[in-house]
Amino acid sequence: MRIVVDRDLCESNAKCVEIEPSVFRIDEDDVLQVLQEHPPEELRAKMELAVQKCPKAALSLAED
């Protein structure tokens, strides 16, 4: 699984950071950073929740 961020849609609302800060963070320029582009399978449920809760639908999961 791979996290995909649509940078045109992302407003760095940090909902994903609240769900899993080991994968997402907001940097000092208020830009979303993906710390683990390929998070471990045990985080799948949290990644799916992050995708679902993103207010701008800027996150998606790709299967590699």
PDBQT receptor file of N, H, CA, C and O in Angstrom, charges set to zero:
ATOM      1  N   MET A   1       0.841  -1.176   0.000  1.00  0.00    +0.000 N 
ATOM      2  CA  MET A   1       0.000   0.000   0.000  1.00  0.00    +0.000 C 
ATOM      3  C   MET A   1       0.881   1.232   0.000  1.00  0.00    +0.000 C 
ATOM      4  O   MET A   1       1.929   1.271   0.645  1.00  0.00    +0.000 OA
ATOM      5  N   ARG A   2       0.435   2.239  -0.737  1.00  0.00    +0.000 N 
ATOM      6  H   ARG A   2      -0.416   2.208  -1.261  1.00  0.00    +0.000 HD
ATOM      7  CA  ARG A   2       1.179   3.496  -0.847  1.00  0.00    +0.000 C 
ATOM      8  C   ARG A   2       0.208   4.656  -0.651  1.00  0.00    +0.000 C 
ATOM      9  O   ARG A   2      -0.895   4.647  -1.198  1.00  0.00    +0.000 OA
ATOM     10  N   ILE A   3       0.619   5.651   0.130  1.00  0.00    +0.000 N 
ATOM     11  H   ILE A   3       1.515   5.658   0.574  1.00  0.00    +0.000 HD
ATOM     12  CA  ILE A   3      -0.171   6.854   0.345  1.00  0.00    +0.000 C 
ATOM     13  C   ILE A   3       0.062   7.805  -0.819  1.00  0.00    +0.000 C 
ATOM     14  O   ILE A   3       1.204   8.066  -1.197  1.00  0.00    +0.000 OA
ATOM     15  N   VAL A   4      -1.021   8.321  -1.387  1.00  0.00    +0.000 N 
ATOM     16  H   VAL A   4      -1.949   8.109  -1.081  1.00  0.00    +0.000 HD
ATOM     17  CA  VAL A   4      -0.939   9.280  -2.478  1.00  0.00    +0.000 C 
ATOM     18  C   VAL A   4      -1.639  10.565  -2.028  1.00  0.00    +0.000 C 
ATOM     19  O   VAL A   4      -2.767  10.531  -1.535  1.00  0.00    +0.000 OA
ATOM     20  N   VAL A   5      -0.952  11.698  -2.204  1.00  0.00    +0.000 N 
ATOM     21  H   VAL A   5      -0.035  11.726  -2.604  1.00  0.00    +0.000 HD
ATOM     22  CA  VAL A   5      -1.501  12.997  -1.845  1.00  0.00    +0.000 C 
ATOM     23  C   VAL A   5      -1.677  13.829  -3.104  1.00  0.00    +0.000 C 
ATOM     24  O   VAL A   5      -0.726  14.034  -3.858  1.00  0.00    +0.000 OA
ATOM     25  N   ASP A   6      -2.884  14.303  -3.329  1.00  0.00    +0.000 N 
ATOM     26  H   ASP A   6      -3.657  14.137  -2.717  1.00  0.00    +0.000 HD
ATOM     27  CA  ASP A   6      -3.132  15.233  -4.431  1.00  0.00    +0.000 C 
ATOM     28  C   ASP A   6      -2.807  16.627  -3.898  1.00  0.00    +0.000 C 
ATOM     29  O   ASP A   6      -3.597  17.216  -3.160  1.00  0.00    +0.000 OA
ATOM     30  N   ARG A   7      -1.662  17.139  -4.268  1.00  0.00    +0.000 N 
ATOM     31  H   ARG A   7      -1.020  16.661  -4.867  1.00  0.00    +0.000 HD
ATOM     32  CA  ARG A   7      -1.176  18.428  -3.755  1.00  0.00    +0.000 C 
ATOM     33  C   ARG A   7      -2.051  19.598  -4.193  1.00  0.00    +0.000 C 
ATOM     34  O   ARG A   7      -2.046  20.647  -3.548  1.00  0.00    +0.000 OA
ATOM     35  N   ASP A   8      -2.796  19.433  -5.274  1.00  0.00    +0.000 N 
ATOM     36  H   ASP A   8      -2.800  18.581  -5.798  1.00  0.00    +0.000 HD
ATOM     37  CA  ASP A   8      -3.709  20.490  -5.712  1.00  0.00    +0.000 C 
ATOM     38  C   ASP A   8      -4.927  20.599  -4.804  1.00  0.00    +0.000 C 
ATOM     39  O   ASP A   8      -5.530  21.667  -4.702  1.00  0.00    +0.000 OA
ATOM     40  N   LEU A   9      -5.292  19.507  -4.145  1.00  0.00    +0.000 N 
ATOM     41  H   LEU A   9      -4.803  18.639  -4.228  1.00  0.00    +0.000 HD
ATOM     42  CA  LEU A   9      -6.458  19.498  -3.261  1.00  0.00    +0.000 C 
ATOM     43  C   LEU A   9      -6.109  19.687  -1.786  1.00  0.00    +0.000 C 
ATOM     44  O   LEU A   9      -6.905  20.240  -1.027  1.00  0.00    +0.000 OA
ATOM     45  N   CYS A  10      -4.939  19.238  -1.381  1.00  0.00    +0.000 N 
ATOM     46  H   CYS A  10      -4.292  18.789  -1.997  1.00  0.00    +0.000 HD
ATOM     47  CA  CYS A  10      -4.572  19.231   0.040  1.00  0.00    +0.000 C 
ATOM     48  C   CYS A  10      -4.468  20.652   0.595  1.00  0.00    +0.000 C 
ATOM     49  O   CYS A  10      -3.776  21.500   0.031  1.00  0.00    +0.000 OA
ATOM     50  N   GLU A  11      -5.160  20.900   1.701  1.00  0.00    +0.000 N 
ATOM     51  H   GLU A  11      -5.722  20.212   2.159  1.00  0.00    +0.000 HD
ATOM     52  CA  GLU A  11      -5.102  22.185   2.400  1.00  0.00    +0.000 C 
ATOM     53  C   GLU A  11      -4.374  22.069   3.733  1.00  0.00    +0.000 C 
ATOM     54  O   GLU A  11      -4.398  23.004   4.533  1.00  0.00    +0.000 OA
ATOM     55  N   SER A  12      -3.728  20.935   3.980  1.00  0.00    +0.000 N 
ATOM     56  H   SER A  12      -3.709  20.175   3.330  1.00  0.00    +0.000 HD
ATOM     57  CA  SER A  12      -2.989  20.698   5.224  1.00  0.00    +0.000 C 
ATOM     58  C   SER A  12      -3.871  20.917   6.451  1.00  0.00    +0.000 C 
ATOM     59  O   SER A  12      -3.477  21.594   7.401  1.00  0.00    +0.000 OA
ATOM     60  N   ASN A  13      -5.064  20.336   6.416  1.00  0.00    +0.000 N 
ATOM     61  H   ASN A  13      -5.383  19.786   5.645  1.00  0.00    +0.000 HD
ATOM     62  CA  ASN A  13      -5.995  20.449   7.538  1.00  0.00    +0.000 C 
ATOM     63  C   ASN A  13      -5.572  19.620   8.748  1.00  0.00    +0.000 C 
ATOM     64  O   ASN A  13      -6.084  19.828   9.848  1.00  0.00    +0.000 OA
ATOM     65  N   ALA A  14      -4.660  18.700   8.561  1.00  0.00    +0.000 N 
ATOM     66  H   ALA A  14      -4.245  18.531   7.667  1.00  0.00    +0.000 HD
ATOM     67  CA  ALA A  14      -4.066  17.872   9.620  1.00  0.00    +0.000 C 
ATOM     68  C   ALA A  14      -5.002  16.822  10.202  1.00  0.00    +0.000 C 
ATOM     69  O   ALA A  14      -4.701  16.268  11.259  1.00  0.00    +0.000 OA
ATOM     70  N   LYS A  15      -6.107  16.533   9.564  1.00  0.00    +0.000 N 
ATOM     71  H   LYS A  15      -6.352  16.983   8.705  1.00  0.00    +0.000 HD
ATOM     72  CA  LYS A  15      -6.968  15.449  10.046  1.00  0.00    +0.000 C 
ATOM     73  C   LYS A  15      -6.211  14.126   9.997  1.00  0.00    +0.000 C 
ATOM     74  O   LYS A  15      -6.354  13.294  10.893  1.00  0.00    +0.000 OA
ATOM     75  N   CYS A  16      -5.413  13.931   8.961  1.00  0.00    +0.000 N 
ATOM     76  H   CYS A  16      -5.297  14.607   8.233  1.00  0.00    +0.000 HD
ATOM     77  CA  CYS A  16      -4.630  12.704   8.832  1.00  0.00    +0.000 C 
ATOM     78  C   CYS A  16      -3.557  12.624   9.919  1.00  0.00    +0.000 C 
ATOM     79  O   CYS A  16      -3.264  11.541  10.425  1.00  0.00    +0.000 OA
ATOM     80  N   VAL A  17      -2.976  13.760  10.272  1.00  0.00    +0.000 N 
ATOM     81  H   VAL A  17      -3.214  14.639   9.861  1.00  0.00    +0.000 HD
ATOM     82  CA  VAL A  17      -1.955  13.789  11.326  1.00  0.00    +0.000 C 
ATOM     83  C   VAL A  17      -2.568  13.343  12.650  1.00  0.00    +0.000 C 
ATOM     84  O   VAL A  17      -1.947  12.601  13.411  1.00  0.00    +0.000 OA
ATOM     85  N   GLU A  18      -3.794  13.802  12.919  1.00  0.00    +0.000 N 
ATOM     86  H   GLU A  18      -4.298  14.405  12.300  1.00  0.00    +0.000 HD
ATOM     87  CA  GLU A  18      -4.489  13.400  14.137  1.00  0.00    +0.000 C 
ATOM     88  C   GLU A  18      -4.714  11.890  14.165  1.00  0.00    +0.000 C 
ATOM     89  O   GLU A  18      -4.651  11.273  15.228  1.00  0.00    +0.000 OA
ATOM     90  N   ILE A  19      -4.972  11.302  13.021  1.00  0.00    +0.000 N 
ATOM     91  H   ILE A  19      -5.023  11.804  12.157  1.00  0.00    +0.000 HD
ATOM     92  CA  ILE A  19      -5.249   9.867  12.941  1.00  0.00    +0.000 C 
ATOM     93  C   ILE A  19      -3.971   9.051  13.090  1.00  0.00    +0.000 C 
ATOM     94  O   ILE A  19      -3.965   8.049  13.805  1.00  0.00    +0.000 OA
ATOM     95  N   GLU A  20      -2.885   9.460  12.425  1.00  0.00    +0.000 N 
ATOM     96  H   GLU A  20      -2.890  10.274  11.844  1.00  0.00    +0.000 HD
ATOM     97  CA  GLU A  20      -1.631   8.690  12.506  1.00  0.00    +0.000 C 
ATOM     98  C   GLU A  20      -0.400   9.576  12.314  1.00  0.00    +0.000 C 
ATOM     99  O   GLU A  20       0.091   9.732  11.196  1.00  0.00    +0.000 OA
ATOM    100  N   PRO A  21       0.098  10.160  13.419  1.00  0.00    +0.000 N 
ATOM    101  CA  PRO A  21       1.253  11.051  13.322  1.00  0.00    +0.000 C 
ATOM    102  C   PRO A  21       2.564  10.362  12.959  1.00  0.00    +0.000 C 
ATOM    103  O   PRO A  21       3.541  11.047  12.655  1.00  0.00    +0.000 OA
ATOM    104  N   SER A  22       2.617   9.043  12.980  1.00  0.00    +0.000 N 
ATOM    105  H   SER A  22       1.824   8.487  13.227  1.00  0.00    +0.000 HD
ATOM    106  CA  SER A  22       3.843   8.375  12.546  1.00  0.00    +0.000 C 
ATOM    107  C   SER A  22       3.948   8.331  11.018  1.00  0.00    +0.000 C 
ATOM    108  O   SER A  22       5.006   8.018  10.474  1.00  0.00    +0.000 OA
ATOM    109  N   VAL A  23       2.848   8.645  10.331  1.00  0.00    +0.000 N 
ATOM    110  H   VAL A  23       1.988   8.900  10.773  1.00  0.00    +0.000 HD
ATOM    111  CA  VAL A  23       2.831   8.619   8.867  1.00  0.00    +0.000 C 
ATOM    112  C   VAL A  23       2.746  10.022   8.275  1.00  0.00    +0.000 C 
ATOM    113  O   VAL A  23       3.333  10.296   7.228  1.00  0.00    +0.000 OA
ATOM    114  N   PHE A  24       2.017  10.905   8.947  1.00  0.00    +0.000 N 
ATOM    115  H   PHE A  24       1.540  10.683   9.798  1.00  0.00    +0.000 HD
ATOM    116  CA  PHE A  24       1.776  12.250   8.430  1.00  0.00    +0.000 C 
ATOM    117  C   PHE A  24       2.251  13.305   9.425  1.00  0.00    +0.000 C 
ATOM    118  O   PHE A  24       2.209  13.097  10.638  1.00  0.00    +0.000 OA
ATOM    119  N   ARG A  25       2.704  14.444   8.891  1.00  0.00    +0.000 N 
ATOM    120  H   ARG A  25       2.737  14.613   7.906  1.00  0.00    +0.000 HD
ATOM    121  CA  ARG A  25       2.969  15.612   9.737  1.00  0.00    +0.000 C 
ATOM    122  C   ARG A  25       2.836  16.861   8.884  1.00  0.00    +0.000 C 
ATOM    123  O   ARG A  25       2.917  16.812   7.657  1.00  0.00    +0.000 OA
ATOM    124  N   ILE A  26       2.629  17.982   9.564  1.00  0.00    +0.000 N 
ATOM    125  H   ILE A  26       2.563  18.022  10.561  1.00  0.00    +0.000 HD
ATOM    126  CA  ILE A  26       2.592  19.283   8.910  1.00  0.00    +0.000 C 
ATOM    127  C   ILE A  26       3.915  19.968   9.220  1.00  0.00    +0.000 C 
ATOM    128  O   ILE A  26       4.286  20.102  10.386  1.00  0.00    +0.000 OA
ATOM    129  N   ASP A  27       4.628  20.400   8.190  1.00  0.00    +0.000 N 
ATOM    130  H   ASP A  27       4.327  20.291   7.242  1.00  0.00    +0.000 HD
ATOM    131  CA  ASP A  27       5.941  21.009   8.413  1.00  0.00    +0.000 C 
ATOM    132  C   ASP A  27       5.812  22.489   8.790  1.00  0.00    +0.000 C 
ATOM    133  O   ASP A  27       4.708  23.024   8.893  1.00  0.00    +0.000 OA
ATOM    134  N   GLU A  28       6.948  23.128   8.989  1.00  0.00    +0.000 N 
ATOM    135  H   GLU A  28       7.845  22.694   8.906  1.00  0.00    +0.000 HD
ATOM    136  CA  GLU A  28       6.970  24.522   9.432  1.00  0.00    +0.000 C 
ATOM    137  C   GLU A  28       6.383  25.486   8.402  1.00  0.00    +0.000 C 
ATOM    138  O   GLU A  28       6.038  26.617   8.744  1.00  0.00    +0.000 OA
ATOM    139  N   ASP A  29       6.265  25.055   7.153  1.00  0.00    +0.000 N 
ATOM    140  H   ASP A  29       6.545  24.137   6.875  1.00  0.00    +0.000 HD
ATOM    141  CA  ASP A  29       5.650  25.870   6.106  1.00  0.00    +0.000 C 
ATOM    142  C   ASP A  29       4.172  25.557   5.915  1.00  0.00    +0.000 C 
ATOM    143  O   ASP A  29       3.554  25.998   4.945  1.00  0.00    +0.000 OA
ATOM    144  N   ASP A  30       3.606  24.784   6.856  1.00  0.00    +0.000 N 
ATOM    145  H   ASP A  30       4.108  24.426   7.643  1.00  0.00    +0.000 HD
ATOM    146  CA  ASP A  30       2.193  24.394   6.829  1.00  0.00    +0.000 C 
ATOM    147  C   ASP A  30       1.854  23.528   5.611  1.00  0.00    +0.000 C 
ATOM    148  O   ASP A  30       0.792  23.668   5.005  1.00  0.00    +0.000 OA
ATOM    149  N   VAL A  31       2.783  22.634   5.272  1.00  0.00    +0.000 N 
ATOM    150  H   VAL A  31       3.646  22.521   5.765  1.00  0.00    +0.000 HD
ATOM    151  CA  VAL A  31       2.612  21.709   4.147  1.00  0.00    +0.000 C 
ATOM    152  C   VAL A  31       2.617  20.293   4.683  1.00  0.00    +0.000 C 
ATOM    153  O   VAL A  31       3.457  19.935   5.509  1.00  0.00    +0.000 OA
ATOM    154  N   LEU A  32       1.677  19.485   4.212  1.00  0.00    +0.000 N 
ATOM    155  H   LEU A  32       0.994  19.776   3.541  1.00  0.00    +0.000 HD
ATOM    156  CA  LEU A  32       1.614  18.090   4.635  1.00  0.00    +0.000 C 
ATOM    157  C   LEU A  32       2.830  17.318   4.136  1.00  0.00    +0.000 C 
ATOM    158  O   LEU A  32       3.183  17.392   2.958  1.00  0.00    +0.000 OA
ATOM    159  N   GLN A  33       3.460  16.587   5.027  1.00  0.00    +0.000 N 
ATOM    160  H   GLN A  33       3.174  16.527   5.984  1.00  0.00    +0.000 HD
ATOM    161  CA  GLN A  33       4.565  15.692   4.684  1.00  0.00    +0.000 C 
ATOM    162  C   GLN A  33       4.136  14.260   4.982  1.00  0.00    +0.000 C 
ATOM    163  O   GLN A  33       3.546  13.989   6.028  1.00  0.00    +0.000 OA
ATOM    164  N   VAL A  34       4.426  13.362   4.080  1.00  0.00    +0.000 N 
ATOM    165  H   VAL A  34       4.905  13.581   3.230  1.00  0.00    +0.000 HD
ATOM    166  CA  VAL A  34       4.176  11.935   4.295  1.00  0.00    +0.000 C 
ATOM    167  C   VAL A  34       5.493  11.333   4.751  1.00  0.00    +0.000 C 
ATOM    168  O   VAL A  34       6.460  11.279   3.992  1.00  0.00    +0.000 OA
ATOM    169  N   LEU A  35       5.520  10.885   5.983  1.00  0.00    +0.000 N 
ATOM    170  H   LEU A  35       4.734  10.929   6.600  1.00  0.00    +0.000 HD
ATOM    171  CA  LEU A  35       6.754  10.349   6.570  1.00  0.00    +0.000 C 
ATOM    172  C   LEU A  35       7.011   8.910   6.139  1.00  0.00    +0.000 C 
ATOM    173  O   LEU A  35       8.160   8.476   6.057  1.00  0.00    +0.000 OA
ATOM    174  N   GLN A  36       5.939   8.173   5.863  1.00  0.00    +0.000 N 
ATOM    175  H   GLN A  36       5.006   8.526   5.929  1.00  0.00    +0.000 HD
ATOM    176  CA  GLN A  36       6.053   6.777   5.414  1.00  0.00    +0.000 C 
ATOM    177  C   GLN A  36       5.154   6.615   4.194  1.00  0.00    +0.000 C 
ATOM    178  O   GLN A  36       3.953   6.392   4.339  1.00  0.00    +0.000 OA
ATOM    179  N   GLU A  37       5.708   6.723   3.020  1.00  0.00    +0.000 N 
ATOM    180  H   GLU A  37       6.685   6.904   2.902  1.00  0.00    +0.000 HD
ATOM    181  CA  GLU A  37       4.912   6.580   1.806  1.00  0.00    +0.000 C 
ATOM    182  C   GLU A  37       4.307   5.177   1.700  1.00  0.00    +0.000 C 
ATOM    183  O   GLU A  37       3.225   4.998   1.142  1.00  0.00    +0.000 OA
ATOM    184  N   HIS A  38       5.022   4.183   2.244  1.00  0.00    +0.000 N 
ATOM    185  H   HIS A  38       5.902   4.328   2.697  1.00  0.00    +0.000 HD
ATOM    186  CA  HIS A  38       4.553   2.795   2.252  1.00  0.00    +0.000 C 
ATOM    187  C   HIS A  38       4.412   2.341   3.708  1.00  0.00    +0.000 C 
ATOM    188  O   HIS A  38       5.277   1.629   4.218  1.00  0.00    +0.000 OA
ATOM    189  N   PRO A  39       3.327   2.749   4.381  1.00  0.00    +0.000 N 
ATOM    190  CA  PRO A  39       3.170   2.367   5.787  1.00  0.00    +0.000 C 
ATOM    191  C   PRO A  39       2.969   0.858   5.920  1.00  0.00    +0.000 C 
ATOM    192  O   PRO A  39       2.545   0.201   4.970  1.00  0.00    +0.000 OA
ATOM    193  N   PRO A  40       3.272   0.314   7.092  1.00  0.00    +0.000 N 
ATOM    194  CA  PRO A  40       3.094  -1.122   7.296  1.00  0.00    +0.000 C 
ATOM    195  C   PRO A  40       1.620  -1.529   7.222  1.00  0.00    +0.000 C 
ATOM    196  O   PRO A  40       0.719  -0.738   7.500  1.00  0.00    +0.000 OA
ATOM    197  N   GLU A  41       1.415  -2.754   6.848  1.00  0.00    +0.000 N 
ATOM    198  H   GLU A  41       2.147  -3.396   6.622  1.00  0.00    +0.000 HD
ATOM    199  CA  GLU A  41       0.057  -3.282   6.660  1.00  0.00    +0.000 C 
ATOM    200  C   GLU A  41      -0.801  -3.139   7.923  1.00  0.00    +0.000 C 
ATOM    201  O   GLU A  41      -2.017  -2.974   7.825  1.00  0.00    +0.000 OA
ATOM    202  N   GLU A  42      -0.185  -3.199   9.098  1.00  0.00    +0.000 N 
ATOM    203  H   GLU A  42       0.803  -3.332   9.177  1.00  0.00    +0.000 HD
ATOM    204  CA  GLU A  42      -0.965  -3.080  10.334  1.00  0.00    +0.000 C 
ATOM    205  C   GLU A  42      -1.584  -1.688  10.514  1.00  0.00    +0.000 C 
ATOM    206  O   GLU A  42      -2.436  -1.498  11.381  1.00  0.00    +0.000 OA
ATOM    207  N   LEU A  43      -1.160  -0.719   9.702  1.00  0.00    +0.000 N 
ATOM    208  H   LEU A  43      -0.467  -0.873   8.998  1.00  0.00    +0.000 HD
ATOM    209  CA  LEU A  43      -1.761   0.617   9.752  1.00  0.00    +0.000 C 
ATOM    210  C   LEU A  43      -2.831   0.822   8.676  1.00  0.00    +0.000 C 
ATOM    211  O   LEU A  43      -3.340   1.932   8.516  1.00  0.00    +0.000 OA
ATOM    212  N   ARG A  44      -3.173  -0.229   7.944  1.00  0.00    +0.000 N 
ATOM    213  H   ARG A  44      -2.760  -1.130   8.073  1.00  0.00    +0.000 HD
ATOM    214  CA  ARG A  44      -4.149  -0.098   6.849  1.00  0.00    +0.000 C 
ATOM    215  C   ARG A  44      -5.461   0.523   7.312  1.00  0.00    +0.000 C 
ATOM    216  O   ARG A  44      -5.976   1.420   6.645  1.00  0.00    +0.000 OA
ATOM    217  N   ALA A  45      -6.010   0.078   8.420  1.00  0.00    +0.000 N 
ATOM    218  H   ALA A  45      -5.591  -0.651   8.962  1.00  0.00    +0.000 HD
ATOM    219  CA  ALA A  45      -7.293   0.612   8.892  1.00  0.00    +0.000 C 
ATOM    220  C   ALA A  45      -7.186   2.109   9.172  1.00  0.00    +0.000 C 
ATOM    221  O   ALA A  45      -8.105   2.865   8.858  1.00  0.00    +0.000 OA
ATOM    222  N   LYS A  46      -6.075   2.538   9.758  1.00  0.00    +0.000 N 
ATOM    223  H   LYS A  46      -5.328   1.924  10.013  1.00  0.00    +0.000 HD
ATOM    224  CA  LYS A  46      -5.884   3.962  10.026  1.00  0.00    +0.000 C 
ATOM    225  C   LYS A  46      -5.677   4.742   8.728  1.00  0.00    +0.000 C 
ATOM    226  O   LYS A  46      -6.136   5.879   8.617  1.00  0.00    +0.000 OA
ATOM    227  N   MET A  47      -5.008   4.162   7.763  1.00  0.00    +0.000 N 
ATOM    228  H   MET A  47      -4.635   3.239   7.853  1.00  0.00    +0.000 HD
ATOM    229  CA  MET A  47      -4.802   4.844   6.485  1.00  0.00    +0.000 C 
ATOM    230  C   MET A  47      -6.131   4.987   5.748  1.00  0.00    +0.000 C 
ATOM    231  O   MET A  47      -6.397   6.025   5.141  1.00  0.00    +0.000 OA
ATOM    232  N   GLU A  48      -6.952   3.964   5.799  1.00  0.00    +0.000 N 
ATOM    233  H   GLU A  48      -6.736   3.122   6.292  1.00  0.00    +0.000 HD
ATOM    234  CA  GLU A  48      -8.277   4.035   5.177  1.00  0.00    +0.000 C 
ATOM    235  C   GLU A  48      -9.124   5.100   5.862  1.00  0.00    +0.000 C 
ATOM    236  O   GLU A  48      -9.869   5.821   5.200  1.00  0.00    +0.000 OA
ATOM    237  N   LEU A  49      -9.015   5.202   7.186  1.00  0.00    +0.000 N 
ATOM    238  H   LEU A  49      -8.410   4.616   7.725  1.00  0.00    +0.000 HD
ATOM    239  CA  LEU A  49      -9.740   6.224   7.928  1.00  0.00    +0.000 C 
ATOM    240  C   LEU A  49      -9.234   7.618   7.544  1.00  0.00    +0.000 C 
ATOM    241  O   LEU A  49     -10.034   8.536   7.364  1.00  0.00    +0.000 OA
ATOM    242  N   ALA A  50      -7.926   7.782   7.419  1.00  0.00    +0.000 N 
ATOM    243  H   ALA A  50      -7.276   7.036   7.565  1.00  0.00    +0.000 HD
ATOM    244  CA  ALA A  50      -7.359   9.071   7.017  1.00  0.00    +0.000 C 
ATOM    245  C   ALA A  50      -7.880   9.490   5.642  1.00  0.00    +0.000 C 
ATOM    246  O   ALA A  50      -8.224  10.653   5.432  1.00  0.00    +0.000 OA
ATOM    247  N   VAL A  51      -7.936   8.550   4.720  1.00  0.00    +0.000 N 
ATOM    248  H   VAL A  51      -7.657   7.605   4.891  1.00  0.00    +0.000 HD
ATOM    249  CA  VAL A  51      -8.473   8.831   3.384  1.00  0.00    +0.000 C 
ATOM    250  C   VAL A  51      -9.932   9.264   3.497  1.00  0.00    +0.000 C 
ATOM    251  O   VAL A  51     -10.348  10.240   2.875  1.00  0.00    +0.000 OA
ATOM    252  N   GLN A  52     -10.696   8.536   4.289  1.00  0.00    +0.000 N 
ATOM    253  H   GLN A  52     -10.357   7.742   4.795  1.00  0.00    +0.000 HD
ATOM    254  CA  GLN A  52     -12.127   8.815   4.455  1.00  0.00    +0.000 C 
ATOM    255  C   GLN A  52     -12.365  10.169   5.118  1.00  0.00    +0.000 C 
ATOM    256  O   GLN A  52     -13.291  10.884   4.734  1.00  0.00    +0.000 OA
ATOM    257  N   LYS A  53     -11.555  10.533   6.098  1.00  0.00    +0.000 N 
ATOM    258  H   LYS A  53     -10.803   9.953   6.410  1.00  0.00    +0.000 HD
ATOM    259  CA  LYS A  53     -11.771  11.752   6.885  1.00  0.00    +0.000 C 
ATOM    260  C   LYS A  53     -11.156  13.000   6.276  1.00  0.00    +0.000 C 
ATOM    261  O   LYS A  53     -11.397  14.100   6.774  1.00  0.00    +0.000 OA
ATOM    262  N   CYS A  54     -10.375  12.869   5.219  1.00  0.00    +0.000 N 
ATOM    263  H   CYS A  54     -10.179  11.976   4.814  1.00  0.00    +0.000 HD
ATOM    264  CA  CYS A  54      -9.750  14.040   4.592  1.00  0.00    +0.000 C 
ATOM    265  C   CYS A  54     -10.855  14.960   4.053  1.00  0.00    +0.000 C 
ATOM    266  O   CYS A  54     -11.617  14.558   3.174  1.00  0.00    +0.000 OA
ATOM    267  N   PRO A  55     -10.943  16.189   4.572  1.00  0.00    +0.000 N 
ATOM    268  CA  PRO A  55     -12.044  17.069   4.160  1.00  0.00    +0.000 C 
ATOM    269  C   PRO A  55     -12.007  17.490   2.699  1.00  0.00    +0.000 C 
ATOM    270  O   PRO A  55     -13.038  17.886   2.156  1.00  0.00    +0.000 OA
ATOM    271  N   LYS A  56     -10.860  17.417   2.052  1.00  0.00    +0.000 N 
ATOM    272  H   LYS A  56     -10.022  17.095   2.494  1.00  0.00    +0.000 HD
ATOM    273  CA  LYS A  56     -10.735  17.804   0.647  1.00  0.00    +0.000 C 
ATOM    274  C   LYS A  56     -10.557  16.610  -0.287  1.00  0.00    +0.000 C 
ATOM    275  O   LYS A  56     -10.328  16.788  -1.483  1.00  0.00    +0.000 OA
ATOM    276  N   ALA A  57     -10.662  15.386   0.256  1.00  0.00    +0.000 N 
ATOM    277  H   ALA A  57     -10.848  15.242   1.228  1.00  0.00    +0.000 HD
ATOM    278  CA  ALA A  57     -10.480  14.161  -0.545  1.00  0.00    +0.000 C 
ATOM    279  C   ALA A  57      -9.144  14.176  -1.277  1.00  0.00    +0.000 C 
ATOM    280  O   ALA A  57      -9.056  13.773  -2.437  1.00  0.00    +0.000 OA
ATOM    281  N   ALA A  58      -8.101  14.647  -0.584  1.00  0.00    +0.000 N 
ATOM    282  H   ALA A  58      -8.173  14.974   0.358  1.00  0.00    +0.000 HD
ATOM    283  CA  ALA A  58      -6.784  14.767  -1.194  1.00  0.00    +0.000 C 
ATOM    284  C   ALA A  58      -5.925  13.514  -1.005  1.00  0.00    +0.000 C 
ATOM    285  O   ALA A  58      -4.861  13.398  -1.612  1.00  0.00    +0.000 OA
ATOM    286  N   LEU A  59      -6.372  12.594  -0.181  1.00  0.00    +0.000 N 
ATOM    287  H   LEU A  59      -7.236  12.688   0.312  1.00  0.00    +0.000 HD
ATOM    288  CA  LEU A  59      -5.598  11.372   0.081  1.00  0.00    +0.000 C 
ATOM    289  C   LEU A  59      -6.234  10.176  -0.611  1.00  0.00    +0.000 C 
ATOM    290  O   LEU A  59      -7.454  10.087  -0.752  1.00  0.00    +0.000 OA
ATOM    291  N   SER A  60      -5.382   9.270  -1.033  1.00  0.00    +0.000 N 
ATOM    292  H   SER A  60      -4.392   9.342  -0.918  1.00  0.00    +0.000 HD
ATOM    293  CA  SER A  60      -5.868   7.992  -1.564  1.00  0.00    +0.000 C 
ATOM    294  C   SER A  60      -4.805   6.938  -1.275  1.00  0.00    +0.000 C 
ATOM    295  O   SER A  60      -3.662   7.252  -0.944  1.00  0.00    +0.000 OA
ATOM    296  N   LEU A  61      -5.211   5.693  -1.409  1.00  0.00    +0.000 N 
ATOM    297  H   LEU A  61      -6.140   5.437  -1.678  1.00  0.00    +0.000 HD
ATOM    298  CA  LEU A  61      -4.301   4.560  -1.248  1.00  0.00    +0.000 C 
ATOM    299  C   LEU A  61      -4.134   3.879  -2.588  1.00  0.00    +0.000 C 
ATOM    300  O   LEU A  61      -5.108   3.649  -3.306  1.00  0.00    +0.000 OA
ATOM    301  N   ALA A  62      -2.909   3.560  -2.918  1.00  0.00    +0.000 N 
ATOM    302  H   ALA A  62      -2.118   3.746  -2.334  1.00  0.00    +0.000 HD
ATOM    303  CA  ALA A  62      -2.612   2.807  -4.132  1.00  0.00    +0.000 C 
ATOM    304  C   ALA A  62      -2.020   1.465  -3.701  1.00  0.00    +0.000 C 
ATOM    305  O   ALA A  62      -1.278   1.389  -2.721  1.00  0.00    +0.000 OA
ATOM    306  N   GLU A  63      -2.347   0.440  -4.421  1.00  0.00    +0.000 N 
ATOM    307  H   GLU A  63      -2.949   0.501  -5.217  1.00  0.00    +0.000 HD
ATOM    308  CA  GLU A  63      -1.789  -0.880  -4.137  1.00  0.00    +0.000 C 
ATOM    309  C   GLU A  63      -0.606  -1.094  -5.064  1.00  0.00    +0.000 C 
ATOM    310  O   GLU A  63      -0.743  -1.043  -6.287  1.00  0.00    +0.000 OA
ATOM    311  N   ASP A  64       0.560  -1.333  -4.471  1.00  0.00    +0.000 N 
ATOM    312  H   ASP A  64       0.671  -1.374  -3.478  1.00  0.00    +0.000 HD
ATOM    313  CA  ASP A  64       1.772  -1.558  -5.270  1.00  0.00    +0.000 C 
ATOM    314  C   ASP A  64       2.077  -3.021  -5.393  1.00  0.00    +0.000 C 
ATOM    315  O   ASP A  64       3.061  -3.395  -6.031  1.00  0.00    +0.000 OA
TER     316      ASP A  64
